[in-house]
């Protein structure tokens, strides 16, 4: 079975969960992230954003 290109990324079931994790990352680490729906697994991941 082949691994998906996103298999090493954090994955969230919903946009709401991913957005909440992005807020935590910004508050704790001063890192701005944005959520996006993955074309490979249909889950939500975080990407660096502005």
mmCIF entry with sequence, helices, sheets and N, C-alpha, C, O atoms, coordinates in Angstrom:
data_MODEL
# 
_entry.id   MODEL 
# 
_entity.id                         1 
_entity.type                       polymer 
_entity.pdbx_number_of_molecules   1 
# 
_entity_poly.entity_id                      1 
_entity_poly.type                           'polypeptide(L)' 
_entity_poly.nstd_linkage                   no 
_entity_poly.nstd_monomer                   no 
_entity_poly.pdbx_seq_one_letter_code       
;(UNK)(UNK)(UNK)(UNK)(UNK)(UNK)(UNK)(UNK)(UNK)(UNK)(UNK)(UNK)(UNK)(UNK)(UNK)(UNK)
(UNK)(UNK)(UNK)(UNK)(UNK)(UNK)(UNK)(UNK)(UNK)(UNK)(UNK)(UNK)(UNK)(UNK)(UNK)(UNK)
(UNK)(UNK)(UNK)(UNK)(UNK)(UNK)(UNK)(UNK)(UNK)(UNK)(UNK)(UNK)(UNK)(UNK)(UNK)(UNK)
(UNK)(UNK)
;
_entity_poly.pdbx_seq_one_letter_code_can   XXXXXXXXXXXXXXXXXXXXXXXXXXXXXXXXXXXXXXXXXXXXXXXXXX 
_entity_poly.pdbx_strand_id                 A 
# 
loop_
_entity_poly_seq.entity_id 
_entity_poly_seq.num 
_entity_poly_seq.mon_id 
_entity_poly_seq.hetero 
1 1  UNK n 
1 2  UNK n 
1 3  UNK n 
1 4  UNK n 
1 5  UNK n 
1 6  UNK n 
1 7  UNK n 
1 8  UNK n 
1 9  UNK n 
1 10 UNK n 
1 11 UNK n 
1 12 UNK n 
1 13 UNK n 
1 14 UNK n 
1 15 UNK n 
1 16 UNK n 
1 17 UNK n 
1 18 UNK n 
1 19 UNK n 
1 20 UNK n 
1 21 UNK n 
1 22 UNK n 
1 23 UNK n 
1 24 UNK n 
1 25 UNK n 
1 26 UNK n 
1 27 UNK n 
1 28 UNK n 
1 29 UNK n 
1 30 UNK n 
1 31 UNK n 
1 32 UNK n 
1 33 UNK n 
1 34 UNK n 
1 35 UNK n 
1 36 UNK n 
1 37 UNK n 
1 38 UNK n 
1 39 UNK n 
1 40 UNK n 
1 41 UNK n 
1 42 UNK n 
1 43 UNK n 
1 44 UNK n 
1 45 UNK n 
1 46 UNK n 
1 47 UNK n 
1 48 UNK n 
1 49 UNK n 
1 50 UNK n 
# 
_struct_asym.id          A 
_struct_asym.entity_id   1 
# 
_struct_conf.conf_type_id            HELX_P 
_struct_conf.id                      HELX_P1 
_struct_conf.pdbx_PDB_helix_id       AA1 
_struct_conf.beg_label_comp_id       UNK 
_struct_conf.beg_label_asym_id       A 
_struct_conf.beg_label_seq_id        15 
_struct_conf.pdbx_beg_PDB_ins_code   ? 
_struct_conf.end_label_comp_id       UNK 
_struct_conf.end_label_asym_id       A 
_struct_conf.end_label_seq_id        29 
_struct_conf.pdbx_end_PDB_ins_code   ? 
_struct_conf.beg_auth_comp_id        UNK 
_struct_conf.beg_auth_asym_id        A 
_struct_conf.beg_auth_seq_id         15 
_struct_conf.end_auth_comp_id        UNK 
_struct_conf.end_auth_asym_id        A 
_struct_conf.end_auth_seq_id         29 
_struct_conf.pdbx_PDB_helix_class    1 
_struct_conf.details                 ? 
_struct_conf.pdbx_PDB_helix_length   15 
# 
_struct_conf_type.id          HELX_P 
_struct_conf_type.criteria    ? 
_struct_conf_type.reference   ? 
# 
_struct_sheet.id               AA1 
_struct_sheet.type             ? 
_struct_sheet.number_strands   2 
_struct_sheet.details          ? 
# 
_struct_sheet_order.sheet_id     AA1 
_struct_sheet_order.range_id_1   1 
_struct_sheet_order.range_id_2   2 
_struct_sheet_order.offset       ? 
_struct_sheet_order.sense        anti-parallel 
# 
loop_
_struct_sheet_range.sheet_id 
_struct_sheet_range.id 
_struct_sheet_range.beg_label_comp_id 
_struct_sheet_range.beg_label_asym_id 
_struct_sheet_range.beg_label_seq_id 
_struct_sheet_range.pdbx_beg_PDB_ins_code 
_struct_sheet_range.end_label_comp_id 
_struct_sheet_range.end_label_asym_id 
_struct_sheet_range.end_label_seq_id 
_struct_sheet_range.pdbx_end_PDB_ins_code 
_struct_sheet_range.beg_auth_comp_id 
_struct_sheet_range.beg_auth_asym_id 
_struct_sheet_range.beg_auth_seq_id 
_struct_sheet_range.end_auth_comp_id 
_struct_sheet_range.end_auth_asym_id 
_struct_sheet_range.end_auth_seq_id 
AA1 1 UNK A 33 ? UNK A 37 ? UNK A 33 UNK A 37 
AA1 2 UNK A 44 ? UNK A 48 ? UNK A 44 UNK A 48 
# 
loop_
_atom_site.group_PDB 
_atom_site.id 
_atom_site.type_symbol 
_atom_site.label_atom_id 
_atom_site.label_alt_id 
_atom_site.label_comp_id 
_atom_site.label_asym_id 
_atom_site.label_entity_id 
_atom_site.label_seq_id 
_atom_site.pdbx_PDB_ins_code 
_atom_site.Cartn_x 
_atom_site.Cartn_y 
_atom_site.Cartn_z 
_atom_site.occupancy 
_atom_site.B_iso_or_equiv 
_atom_site.pdbx_formal_charge 
_atom_site.auth_seq_id 
_atom_site.auth_comp_id 
_atom_site.auth_asym_id 
_atom_site.auth_atom_id 
_atom_site.pdbx_PDB_model_num 
ATOM 1   N N  . UNK A 1 1  ? 0.850   -1.195 0.000  1.00 0.00 ? 1  UNK A N  1 
ATOM 2   C CA . UNK A 1 1  ? 0.000   0.000  0.000  1.00 0.00 ? 1  UNK A CA 1 
ATOM 3   C C  . UNK A 1 1  ? 0.891   1.253  0.000  1.00 0.00 ? 1  UNK A C  1 
ATOM 4   O O  . UNK A 1 1  ? 1.827   1.359  0.793  1.00 0.00 ? 1  UNK A O  1 
ATOM 5   N N  . UNK A 1 2  ? 0.595   2.170  -0.874 1.00 0.00 ? 2  UNK A N  1 
ATOM 6   C CA . UNK A 1 2  ? 1.407   3.384  -0.977 1.00 0.00 ? 2  UNK A CA 1 
ATOM 7   C C  . UNK A 1 2  ? 0.962   4.421  0.031  1.00 0.00 ? 2  UNK A C  1 
ATOM 8   O O  . UNK A 1 2  ? -0.223  4.554  0.337  1.00 0.00 ? 2  UNK A O  1 
ATOM 9   N N  . UNK A 1 3  ? 1.947   5.157  0.542  1.00 0.00 ? 3  UNK A N  1 
ATOM 10  C CA . UNK A 1 3  ? 1.630   6.229  1.482  1.00 0.00 ? 3  UNK A CA 1 
ATOM 11  C C  . UNK A 1 3  ? 1.209   7.477  0.720  1.00 0.00 ? 3  UNK A C  1 
ATOM 12  O O  . UNK A 1 3  ? 1.728   7.771  -0.357 1.00 0.00 ? 3  UNK A O  1 
ATOM 13  N N  . UNK A 1 4  ? 0.279   8.188  1.286  1.00 0.00 ? 4  UNK A N  1 
ATOM 14  C CA . UNK A 1 4  ? -0.139  9.455  0.699  1.00 0.00 ? 4  UNK A CA 1 
ATOM 15  C C  . UNK A 1 4  ? 0.943   10.506 0.954  1.00 0.00 ? 4  UNK A C  1 
ATOM 16  O O  . UNK A 1 4  ? 1.664   10.416 1.947  1.00 0.00 ? 4  UNK A O  1 
ATOM 17  N N  . UNK A 1 5  ? 1.064   11.495 0.076  1.00 0.00 ? 5  UNK A N  1 
ATOM 18  C CA . UNK A 1 5  ? 2.078   12.538 0.256  1.00 0.00 ? 5  UNK A CA 1 
ATOM 19  C C  . UNK A 1 5  ? 1.889   13.334 1.553  1.00 0.00 ? 5  UNK A C  1 
ATOM 20  O O  . UNK A 1 5  ? 2.821   13.981 2.029  1.00 0.00 ? 5  UNK A O  1 
ATOM 21  N N  . UNK A 1 6  ? 0.702   13.283 2.109  1.00 0.00 ? 6  UNK A N  1 
ATOM 22  C CA . UNK A 1 6  ? 0.402   14.055 3.311  1.00 0.00 ? 6  UNK A CA 1 
ATOM 23  C C  . UNK A 1 6  ? 0.477   13.212 4.591  1.00 0.00 ? 6  UNK A C  1 
ATOM 24  O O  . UNK A 1 6  ? 0.118   13.693 5.666  1.00 0.00 ? 6  UNK A O  1 
ATOM 25  N N  . UNK A 1 7  ? 0.928   11.995 4.487  1.00 0.00 ? 7  UNK A N  1 
ATOM 26  C CA . UNK A 1 7  ? 0.845   11.071 5.627  1.00 0.00 ? 7  UNK A CA 1 
ATOM 27  C C  . UNK A 1 7  ? 1.649   11.525 6.850  1.00 0.00 ? 7  UNK A C  1 
ATOM 28  O O  . UNK A 1 7  ? 1.358   11.095 7.966  1.00 0.00 ? 7  UNK A O  1 
ATOM 29  N N  . UNK A 1 8  ? 2.644   12.378 6.661  1.00 0.00 ? 8  UNK A N  1 
ATOM 30  C CA . UNK A 1 8  ? 3.454   12.857 7.783  1.00 0.00 ? 8  UNK A CA 1 
ATOM 31  C C  . UNK A 1 8  ? 2.900   14.136 8.413  1.00 0.00 ? 8  UNK A C  1 
ATOM 32  O O  . UNK A 1 8  ? 3.418   14.599 9.429  1.00 0.00 ? 8  UNK A O  1 
ATOM 33  N N  . UNK A 1 9  ? 1.868   14.700 7.827  1.00 0.00 ? 9  UNK A N  1 
ATOM 34  C CA . UNK A 1 9  ? 1.306   15.961 8.325  1.00 0.00 ? 9  UNK A CA 1 
ATOM 35  C C  . UNK A 1 9  ? 0.244   15.704 9.391  1.00 0.00 ? 9  UNK A C  1 
ATOM 36  O O  . UNK A 1 9  ? -0.404  14.657 9.409  1.00 0.00 ? 9  UNK A O  1 
ATOM 37  N N  . UNK A 1 10 ? 0.082   16.685 10.276 1.00 0.00 ? 10 UNK A N  1 
ATOM 38  C CA . UNK A 1 10 ? -1.040  16.626 11.206 1.00 0.00 ? 10 UNK A CA 1 
ATOM 39  C C  . UNK A 1 10 ? -2.317  16.701 10.389 1.00 0.00 ? 10 UNK A C  1 
ATOM 40  O O  . UNK A 1 10 ? -2.396  17.445 9.412  1.00 0.00 ? 10 UNK A O  1 
ATOM 41  N N  . UNK A 1 11 ? -3.307  15.936 10.790 1.00 0.00 ? 11 UNK A N  1 
ATOM 42  C CA . UNK A 1 11 ? -4.571  15.923 10.052 1.00 0.00 ? 11 UNK A CA 1 
ATOM 43  C C  . UNK A 1 11 ? -5.728  16.131 11.025 1.00 0.00 ? 11 UNK A C  1 
ATOM 44  O O  . UNK A 1 11 ? -5.714  15.626 12.148 1.00 0.00 ? 11 UNK A O  1 
ATOM 45  N N  . UNK A 1 12 ? -6.709  16.869 10.582 1.00 0.00 ? 12 UNK A N  1 
ATOM 46  C CA . UNK A 1 12 ? -7.889  17.172 11.389 1.00 0.00 ? 12 UNK A CA 1 
ATOM 47  C C  . UNK A 1 12 ? -9.129  16.783 10.606 1.00 0.00 ? 12 UNK A C  1 
ATOM 48  O O  . UNK A 1 12 ? -9.170  16.906 9.382  1.00 0.00 ? 12 UNK A O  1 
ATOM 49  N N  . UNK A 1 13 ? -10.137 16.313 11.322 1.00 0.00 ? 13 UNK A N  1 
ATOM 50  C CA . UNK A 1 13 ? -11.379 15.879 10.676 1.00 0.00 ? 13 UNK A CA 1 
ATOM 51  C C  . UNK A 1 13 ? -12.205 17.044 10.146 1.00 0.00 ? 13 UNK A C  1 
ATOM 52  O O  . UNK A 1 13 ? -12.911 16.911 9.146  1.00 0.00 ? 13 UNK A O  1 
ATOM 53  N N  . UNK A 1 14 ? -12.111 18.192 10.826 1.00 0.00 ? 14 UNK A N  1 
ATOM 54  C CA . UNK A 1 14 ? -12.939 19.333 10.437 1.00 0.00 ? 14 UNK A CA 1 
ATOM 55  C C  . UNK A 1 14 ? -12.102 20.600 10.312 1.00 0.00 ? 14 UNK A C  1 
ATOM 56  O O  . UNK A 1 14 ? -11.015 20.705 10.881 1.00 0.00 ? 14 UNK A O  1 
ATOM 57  N N  . UNK A 1 15 ? -12.625 21.551 9.563  1.00 0.00 ? 15 UNK A N  1 
ATOM 58  C CA . UNK A 1 15 ? -11.978 22.862 9.445  1.00 0.00 ? 15 UNK A CA 1 
ATOM 59  C C  . UNK A 1 15 ? -11.937 23.538 10.803 1.00 0.00 ? 15 UNK A C  1 
ATOM 60  O O  . UNK A 1 15 ? -10.959 24.209 11.135 1.00 0.00 ? 15 UNK A O  1 
ATOM 61  N N  . UNK A 1 16 ? -12.974 23.370 11.578 1.00 0.00 ? 16 UNK A N  1 
ATOM 62  C CA . UNK A 1 16 ? -13.041 23.992 12.909 1.00 0.00 ? 16 UNK A CA 1 
ATOM 63  C C  . UNK A 1 16 ? -11.887 23.506 13.795 1.00 0.00 ? 16 UNK A C  1 
ATOM 64  O O  . UNK A 1 16 ? -11.272 24.302 14.504 1.00 0.00 ? 16 UNK A O  1 
ATOM 65  N N  . UNK A 1 17 ? -11.598 22.214 13.756 1.00 0.00 ? 17 UNK A N  1 
ATOM 66  C CA . UNK A 1 17 ? -10.490 21.662 14.545 1.00 0.00 ? 17 UNK A CA 1 
ATOM 67  C C  . UNK A 1 17 ? -9.142  22.203 14.050 1.00 0.00 ? 17 UNK A C  1 
ATOM 68  O O  . UNK A 1 17 ? -8.277  22.562 14.849 1.00 0.00 ? 17 UNK A O  1 
ATOM 69  N N  . UNK A 1 18 ? -8.979  22.255 12.749 1.00 0.00 ? 18 UNK A N  1 
ATOM 70  C CA . UNK A 1 18 ? -7.727  22.762 12.188 1.00 0.00 ? 18 UNK A CA 1 
ATOM 71  C C  . UNK A 1 18 ? -7.544  24.240 12.508 1.00 0.00 ? 18 UNK A C  1 
ATOM 72  O O  . UNK A 1 18 ? -6.443  24.667 12.855 1.00 0.00 ? 18 UNK A O  1 
ATOM 73  N N  . UNK A 1 19 ? -8.600  25.016 12.397 1.00 0.00 ? 19 UNK A N  1 
ATOM 74  C CA . UNK A 1 19 ? -8.527  26.439 12.714 1.00 0.00 ? 19 UNK A CA 1 
ATOM 75  C C  . UNK A 1 19 ? -8.186  26.659 14.185 1.00 0.00 ? 19 UNK A C  1 
ATOM 76  O O  . UNK A 1 19 ? -7.424  27.568 14.515 1.00 0.00 ? 19 UNK A O  1 
ATOM 77  N N  . UNK A 1 20 ? -8.743  25.839 15.066 1.00 0.00 ? 20 UNK A N  1 
ATOM 78  C CA . UNK A 1 20 ? -8.442  25.947 16.498 1.00 0.00 ? 20 UNK A CA 1 
ATOM 79  C C  . UNK A 1 20 ? -6.965  25.641 16.753 1.00 0.00 ? 20 UNK A C  1 
ATOM 80  O O  . UNK A 1 20 ? -6.326  26.314 17.561 1.00 0.00 ? 20 UNK A O  1 
ATOM 81  N N  . UNK A 1 21 ? -6.428  24.644 16.080 1.00 0.00 ? 21 UNK A N  1 
ATOM 82  C CA . UNK A 1 21 ? -5.012  24.310 16.232 1.00 0.00 ? 21 UNK A CA 1 
ATOM 83  C C  . UNK A 1 21 ? -4.137  25.447 15.712 1.00 0.00 ? 21 UNK A C  1 
ATOM 84  O O  . UNK A 1 21 ? -3.076  25.719 16.272 1.00 0.00 ? 21 UNK A O  1 
ATOM 85  N N  . UNK A 1 22 ? -4.571  26.102 14.657 1.00 0.00 ? 22 UNK A N  1 
ATOM 86  C CA . UNK A 1 22 ? -3.821  27.238 14.117 1.00 0.00 ? 22 UNK A CA 1 
ATOM 87  C C  . UNK A 1 22 ? -3.786  28.390 15.112 1.00 0.00 ? 22 UNK A C  1 
ATOM 88  O O  . UNK A 1 22 ? -2.760  29.057 15.248 1.00 0.00 ? 22 UNK A O  1 
ATOM 89  N N  . UNK A 1 23 ? -4.885  28.629 15.802 1.00 0.00 ? 23 UNK A N  1 
ATOM 90  C CA . UNK A 1 23 ? -4.936  29.680 16.825 1.00 0.00 ? 23 UNK A CA 1 
ATOM 91  C C  . UNK A 1 23 ? -3.966  29.352 17.965 1.00 0.00 ? 23 UNK A C  1 
ATOM 92  O O  . UNK A 1 23 ? -3.237  30.224 18.438 1.00 0.00 ? 23 UNK A O  1 
ATOM 93  N N  . UNK A 1 24 ? -3.963  28.108 18.395 1.00 0.00 ? 24 UNK A N  1 
ATOM 94  C CA . UNK A 1 24 ? -3.054  27.679 19.470 1.00 0.00 ? 24 UNK A CA 1 
ATOM 95  C C  . UNK A 1 24 ? -1.602  27.874 19.034 1.00 0.00 ? 24 UNK A C  1 
ATOM 96  O O  . UNK A 1 24 ? -0.787  28.373 19.809 1.00 0.00 ? 24 UNK A O  1 
ATOM 97  N N  . UNK A 1 25 ? -1.275  27.486 17.808 1.00 0.00 ? 25 UNK A N  1 
ATOM 98  C CA . UNK A 1 25 ? 0.095   27.643 17.307 1.00 0.00 ? 25 UNK A CA 1 
ATOM 99  C C  . UNK A 1 25 ? 0.502   29.111 17.298 1.00 0.00 ? 25 UNK A C  1 
ATOM 100 O O  . UNK A 1 25 ? 1.637   29.449 17.633 1.00 0.00 ? 25 UNK A O  1 
ATOM 101 N N  . UNK A 1 26 ? -0.421  29.972 16.917 1.00 0.00 ? 26 UNK A N  1 
ATOM 102 C CA . UNK A 1 26 ? -0.097  31.394 16.885 1.00 0.00 ? 26 UNK A CA 1 
ATOM 103 C C  . UNK A 1 26 ? 0.123   31.938 18.291 1.00 0.00 ? 26 UNK A C  1 
ATOM 104 O O  . UNK A 1 26 ? 1.062   32.698 18.526 1.00 0.00 ? 26 UNK A O  1 
ATOM 105 N N  . UNK A 1 27 ? -0.736  31.552 19.221 1.00 0.00 ? 27 UNK A N  1 
ATOM 106 C CA . UNK A 1 27 ? -0.610  32.042 20.595 1.00 0.00 ? 27 UNK A CA 1 
ATOM 107 C C  . UNK A 1 27 ? 0.628   31.486 21.291 1.00 0.00 ? 27 UNK A C  1 
ATOM 108 O O  . UNK A 1 27 ? 1.313   32.217 22.007 1.00 0.00 ? 27 UNK A O  1 
ATOM 109 N N  . UNK A 1 28 ? 0.920   30.216 21.092 1.00 0.00 ? 28 UNK A N  1 
ATOM 110 C CA . UNK A 1 28 ? 2.028   29.580 21.803 1.00 0.00 ? 28 UNK A CA 1 
ATOM 111 C C  . UNK A 1 28 ? 3.381   29.807 21.133 1.00 0.00 ? 28 UNK A C  1 
ATOM 112 O O  . UNK A 1 28 ? 4.396   29.945 21.815 1.00 0.00 ? 28 UNK A O  1 
ATOM 113 N N  . UNK A 1 29 ? 3.399   29.846 19.799 1.00 0.00 ? 29 UNK A N  1 
ATOM 114 C CA . UNK A 1 29 ? 4.684   29.881 19.093 1.00 0.00 ? 29 UNK A CA 1 
ATOM 115 C C  . UNK A 1 29 ? 4.836   31.077 18.162 1.00 0.00 ? 29 UNK A C  1 
ATOM 116 O O  . UNK A 1 29 ? 5.845   31.211 17.470 1.00 0.00 ? 29 UNK A O  1 
ATOM 117 N N  . UNK A 1 30 ? 3.823   31.948 18.149 1.00 0.00 ? 30 UNK A N  1 
ATOM 118 C CA . UNK A 1 30 ? 3.834   33.122 17.274 1.00 0.00 ? 30 UNK A CA 1 
ATOM 119 C C  . UNK A 1 30 ? 4.035   32.722 15.807 1.00 0.00 ? 30 UNK A C  1 
ATOM 120 O O  . UNK A 1 30 ? 4.774   33.371 15.067 1.00 0.00 ? 30 UNK A O  1 
ATOM 121 N N  . UNK A 1 31 ? 3.362   31.640 15.408 1.00 0.00 ? 31 UNK A N  1 
ATOM 122 C CA . UNK A 1 31 ? 3.430   31.126 14.040 1.00 0.00 ? 31 UNK A CA 1 
ATOM 123 C C  . UNK A 1 31 ? 2.050   31.232 13.414 1.00 0.00 ? 31 UNK A C  1 
ATOM 124 O O  . UNK A 1 31 ? 1.073   30.721 13.961 1.00 0.00 ? 31 UNK A O  1 
ATOM 125 N N  . UNK A 1 32 ? 1.972   31.890 12.276 1.00 0.00 ? 32 UNK A N  1 
ATOM 126 C CA . UNK A 1 32 ? 0.677   32.016 11.591 1.00 0.00 ? 32 UNK A CA 1 
ATOM 127 C C  . UNK A 1 32 ? 0.483   30.841 10.647 1.00 0.00 ? 32 UNK A C  1 
ATOM 128 O O  . UNK A 1 32 ? 1.300   30.603 9.758  1.00 0.00 ? 32 UNK A O  1 
ATOM 129 N N  . UNK A 1 33 ? -0.597  30.115 10.845 1.00 0.00 ? 33 UNK A N  1 
ATOM 130 C CA . UNK A 1 33 ? -0.928  28.977 10.001 1.00 0.00 ? 33 UNK A CA 1 
ATOM 131 C C  . UNK A 1 33 ? -2.344  29.130 9.483  1.00 0.00 ? 33 UNK A C  1 
ATOM 132 O O  . UNK A 1 33 ? -3.170  29.808 10.096 1.00 0.00 ? 33 UNK A O  1 
ATOM 133 N N  . UNK A 1 34 ? -2.621  28.501 8.359  1.00 0.00 ? 34 UNK A N  1 
ATOM 134 C CA . UNK A 1 34 ? -3.989  28.495 7.847  1.00 0.00 ? 34 UNK A CA 1 
ATOM 135 C C  . UNK A 1 34 ? -4.368  27.059 7.525  1.00 0.00 ? 34 UNK A C  1 
ATOM 136 O O  . UNK A 1 34 ? -3.511  26.231 7.213  1.00 0.00 ? 34 UNK A O  1 
ATOM 137 N N  . UNK A 1 35 ? -5.640  26.780 7.603  1.00 0.00 ? 35 UNK A N  1 
ATOM 138 C CA . UNK A 1 35 ? -6.125  25.425 7.334  1.00 0.00 ? 35 UNK A CA 1 
ATOM 139 C C  . UNK A 1 35 ? -6.468  25.279 5.858  1.00 0.00 ? 35 UNK A C  1 
ATOM 140 O O  . UNK A 1 35 ? -6.848  26.241 5.191  1.00 0.00 ? 35 UNK A O  1 
ATOM 141 N N  . UNK A 1 36 ? -6.327  24.063 5.369  1.00 0.00 ? 36 UNK A N  1 
ATOM 142 C CA . UNK A 1 36 ? -6.740  23.767 3.996  1.00 0.00 ? 36 UNK A CA 1 
ATOM 143 C C  . UNK A 1 36 ? -7.193  22.314 3.916  1.00 0.00 ? 36 UNK A C  1 
ATOM 144 O O  . UNK A 1 36 ? -6.701  21.453 4.646  1.00 0.00 ? 36 UNK A O  1 
ATOM 145 N N  . UNK A 1 37 ? -8.134  22.062 3.022  1.00 0.00 ? 37 UNK A N  1 
ATOM 146 C CA . UNK A 1 37 ? -8.626  20.703 2.803  1.00 0.00 ? 37 UNK A CA 1 
ATOM 147 C C  . UNK A 1 37 ? -7.719  20.005 1.798  1.00 0.00 ? 37 UNK A C  1 
ATOM 148 O O  . UNK A 1 37 ? -7.487  20.508 0.699  1.00 0.00 ? 37 UNK A O  1 
ATOM 149 N N  . UNK A 1 38 ? -7.218  18.861 2.182  1.00 0.00 ? 38 UNK A N  1 
ATOM 150 C CA . UNK A 1 38 ? -6.246  18.120 1.377  1.00 0.00 ? 38 UNK A CA 1 
ATOM 151 C C  . UNK A 1 38 ? -6.921  17.399 0.208  1.00 0.00 ? 38 UNK A C  1 
ATOM 152 O O  . UNK A 1 38 ? -7.965  16.767 0.370  1.00 0.00 ? 38 UNK A O  1 
ATOM 153 N N  . UNK A 1 39 ? -6.314  17.504 -0.953 1.00 0.00 ? 39 UNK A N  1 
ATOM 154 C CA . UNK A 1 39 ? -6.818  16.817 -2.144 1.00 0.00 ? 39 UNK A CA 1 
ATOM 155 C C  . UNK A 1 39 ? -6.515  15.322 -2.117 1.00 0.00 ? 39 UNK A C  1 
ATOM 156 O O  . UNK A 1 39 ? -7.133  14.549 -2.850 1.00 0.00 ? 39 UNK A O  1 
ATOM 157 N N  . UNK A 1 40 ? -5.568  14.912 -1.277 1.00 0.00 ? 40 UNK A N  1 
ATOM 158 C CA . UNK A 1 40 ? -5.157  13.513 -1.234 1.00 0.00 ? 40 UNK A CA 1 
ATOM 159 C C  . UNK A 1 40 ? -5.995  12.680 -0.266 1.00 0.00 ? 40 UNK A C  1 
ATOM 160 O O  . UNK A 1 40 ? -6.425  11.574 -0.594 1.00 0.00 ? 40 UNK A O  1 
ATOM 161 N N  . UNK A 1 41 ? -6.225  13.231 0.946  1.00 0.00 ? 41 UNK A N  1 
ATOM 162 C CA . UNK A 1 41 ? -6.896  12.434 1.978  1.00 0.00 ? 41 UNK A CA 1 
ATOM 163 C C  . UNK A 1 41 ? -8.255  12.998 2.389  1.00 0.00 ? 41 UNK A C  1 
ATOM 164 O O  . UNK A 1 41 ? -8.988  12.356 3.141  1.00 0.00 ? 41 UNK A O  1 
ATOM 165 N N  . UNK A 1 42 ? -8.595  14.184 1.905  1.00 0.00 ? 42 UNK A N  1 
ATOM 166 C CA . UNK A 1 42 ? -9.856  14.867 2.232  1.00 0.00 ? 42 UNK A CA 1 
ATOM 167 C C  . UNK A 1 42 ? -9.972  15.287 3.689  1.00 0.00 ? 42 UNK A C  1 
ATOM 168 O O  . UNK A 1 42 ? -11.062 15.618 4.154  1.00 0.00 ? 42 UNK A O  1 
ATOM 169 N N  . UNK A 1 43 ? -8.855  15.275 4.413  1.00 0.00 ? 43 UNK A N  1 
ATOM 170 C CA . UNK A 1 43 ? -8.834  15.810 5.779  1.00 0.00 ? 43 UNK A CA 1 
ATOM 171 C C  . UNK A 1 43 ? -8.270  17.215 5.719  1.00 0.00 ? 43 UNK A C  1 
ATOM 172 O O  . UNK A 1 43 ? -7.908  17.699 4.647  1.00 0.00 ? 43 UNK A O  1 
ATOM 173 N N  . UNK A 1 44 ? -8.195  17.866 6.862  1.00 0.00 ? 44 UNK A N  1 
ATOM 174 C CA . UNK A 1 44 ? -7.703  19.244 6.949  1.00 0.00 ? 44 UNK A CA 1 
ATOM 175 C C  . UNK A 1 44 ? -6.297  19.254 7.512  1.00 0.00 ? 44 UNK A C  1 
ATOM 176 O O  . UNK A 1 44 ? -6.008  18.554 8.483  1.00 0.00 ? 44 UNK A O  1 
ATOM 177 N N  . UNK A 1 45 ? -5.421  20.043 6.911  1.00 0.00 ? 45 UNK A N  1 
ATOM 178 C CA . UNK A 1 45 ? -4.036  20.227 7.357  1.00 0.00 ? 45 UNK A CA 1 
ATOM 179 C C  . UNK A 1 45 ? -3.787  21.704 7.600  1.00 0.00 ? 45 UNK A C  1 
ATOM 180 O O  . UNK A 1 45 ? -4.636  22.550 7.321  1.00 0.00 ? 45 UNK A O  1 
ATOM 181 N N  . UNK A 1 46 ? -2.600  21.997 8.130  1.00 0.00 ? 46 UNK A N  1 
ATOM 182 C CA . UNK A 1 46 ? -2.193  23.379 8.352  1.00 0.00 ? 46 UNK A CA 1 
ATOM 183 C C  . UNK A 1 46 ? -1.014  23.706 7.447  1.00 0.00 ? 46 UNK A C  1 
ATOM 184 O O  . UNK A 1 46 ? -0.136  22.876 7.214  1.00 0.00 ? 46 UNK A O  1 
ATOM 185 N N  . UNK A 1 47 ? -1.016  24.923 6.952  1.00 0.00 ? 47 UNK A N  1 
ATOM 186 C CA . UNK A 1 47 ? 0.089   25.412 6.116  1.00 0.00 ? 47 UNK A CA 1 
ATOM 187 C C  . UNK A 1 47 ? 0.489   26.783 6.621  1.00 0.00 ? 47 UNK A C  1 
ATOM 188 O O  . UNK A 1 47 ? -0.327  27.514 7.184  1.00 0.00 ? 47 UNK A O  1 
ATOM 189 N N  . UNK A 1 48 ? 1.740   27.124 6.417  1.00 0.00 ? 48 UNK A N  1 
ATOM 190 C CA . UNK A 1 48 ? 2.165   28.462 6.803  1.00 0.00 ? 48 UNK A CA 1 
ATOM 191 C C  . UNK A 1 48 ? 1.411   29.461 5.935  1.00 0.00 ? 48 UNK A C  1 
ATOM 192 O O  . UNK A 1 48 ? 1.223   29.252 4.737  1.00 0.00 ? 48 UNK A O  1 
ATOM 193 N N  . UNK A 1 49 ? 0.995   30.524 6.549  1.00 0.00 ? 49 UNK A N  1 
ATOM 194 C CA . UNK A 1 49 ? 0.223   31.519 5.828  1.00 0.00 ? 49 UNK A CA 1 
ATOM 195 C C  . UNK A 1 49 ? 0.546   32.898 6.317  1.00 0.00 ? 49 UNK A C  1 
ATOM 196 O O  . UNK A 1 49 ? 1.288   33.063 7.285  1.00 0.00 ? 49 UNK A O  1 
ATOM 197 N N  . UNK A 1 50 ? 0.007   33.878 5.670  1.00 0.00 ? 50 UNK A N  1 
ATOM 198 C CA . UNK A 1 50 ? 0.283   35.245 6.100  1.00 0.00 ? 50 UNK A CA 1 
ATOM 199 C C  . UNK A 1 50 ? -0.936  35.891 6.680  1.00 0.00 ? 50 UNK A C  1 
ATOM 200 O O  . UNK A 1 50 ? -0.883  37.049 7.095  1.00 0.00 ? 50 UNK A O  1 
# 
